[in-house]
Amino acid sequence: MEYDEYYTSLDTKTKAKYDYVETIIKTQYVVNKKFVRNLEGTEFYEARVSVGTNEHRTIVFAVDSMSFIESKQVLFLNSFLKKDTKQYKGEIENARRILNNFVKPDEQSEANFDSAIARNGRMKFNNYIQGGKEDEKA
């Protein structure tokens, strides 16, 4: 299920946890693996939200860098309630489909990326400056 649709369906307590993890991603230079992990063998990361015994996952793509830490733009693609490790393969394929639909081949350049974002308002797109990164570039 795409991120925005999944997020909208959550209860208030779970939304608050999602908002907390999103704040961590936006503001921390180094994000603890408790919140974000690389999905081995893929170009994706997973944002991790735990509420009681429920483990929610969101597949995330680092837009402007090969590394999540170096990225200033991330795309929240799809979310799911983790049941077992077998479902990851299907969720990763779903994330690839969403990403391919989001950025068409003629919109791969940075100049056209904003138009792709504007066209597809369903995606959760974050531009953010992580702590310390702006200083390094100055």
N, C-alpha and C positions, 0 to 999 in steps of 0.2 A: 504494500500500500504506500502511495506517495506520502512524503513527510507531512505536508500540510493537512491532508485528509486524516492521517493517523493522529496527529497532534490535536486536531479539532475534536476527535472522538474520545479523548482522554478525560478522566475526572480531574477536578481541581488540584488535588494533592499531587498527582502524577505530572500535570502540567507545570506545577511549581518546581518539581525536581528537574524536568526538562529545561526550564528557564535557568535554573541554577547551573546546570552543565553547560548550557549555551554561554552563560556569563563567564564561566571558567575558560572556555575555548576562546572567547573574545579578548579576555584581559590577561591571561597568563602566557608568558613566553614559553615556558616548558609546562606541558599539561601532563599530569599524573596519568599513568596507564589505567588507573581506576576509572578514568573518564573517557579516554580515547586510546585506542590501540590500532596498530596496523593490521590489516587482514592479510596474512602471509600469502605470497604468491599473486597478489593483486595490486592494483593501483589505488585501492580504497582503504579507508580507515573506518572504524566503528566507534560511534559515540555510545557510551554505556550509561544507562540510567537504571538504578536499582530502587525499587519501592517494595518493601516487605520481601516476600519471596519471589516477586515478579522481576524478571530481567528484561528490560526493554532495550532494543538496539536500533540505531540509525546508521545507515551506511552513508559515509561522508567522502567527498572528493575534494582534494586540494587543487584549486583552480590554477593558481599562478606559480606553482613550484612543485617539484617532485617530492618534497618533504613537507609534512604537515607543519612542523616547527617553523619552517621558513615561509610558509604560505600566509598571505594576508587576505586571501579570499577562499572561502570554503563553500561547498554546495551540499546541503542536506538532501539526499536523494530519496531514500525510502526507509520506513521504520517497520518494526515487527516485534512481537513478544517472543523472546527466545524460548523455544521448547527443547530443542536438542541441536547438536552440531551439524546434523545432516541437512537441516534447512538452509544453512549458509550458502550452499551452492546455488540454490534457486533464488535466494535473495540477492546474491551477487549478480546473477544473470539479469534479474529485474532491475538492479541499479544500473547496469550497463545499458539496458534498453532505455531507461529514463534519461540517462546522460546522452545517449545517441539522439534521442528525440529532442532533447533540450538544445544541444549545439549541433546544428546541421553542418555538413562539410563546408558550405560556403560561408559559415559564420565562425570558423575556427580562429580567425585572427582576433587580437585584442580589440581592434577598432570596432569590430562587429559584435563583440561579446555583449555589450550593453543592450543592443537591439534584441538579442536572443533572450536576455533577462526580462526586458520589457514585454516581449511577446508571450512569455510563459510565466505568468504571475503566480502559478501554483507552487513553484519551487521556493524553498527557504534559502535565500542567498544572503550571505553575510560578508560585508566589507568590514574589516576590522584592523586596528593597529594593536599588536600585542605589546605588552610592557617591554620597553627597552629597544624594540626594533627600529622605531623611528629615529632614535638617537644614533644608532649605528650607521644609518645612512646619511646623516647630516654632516 
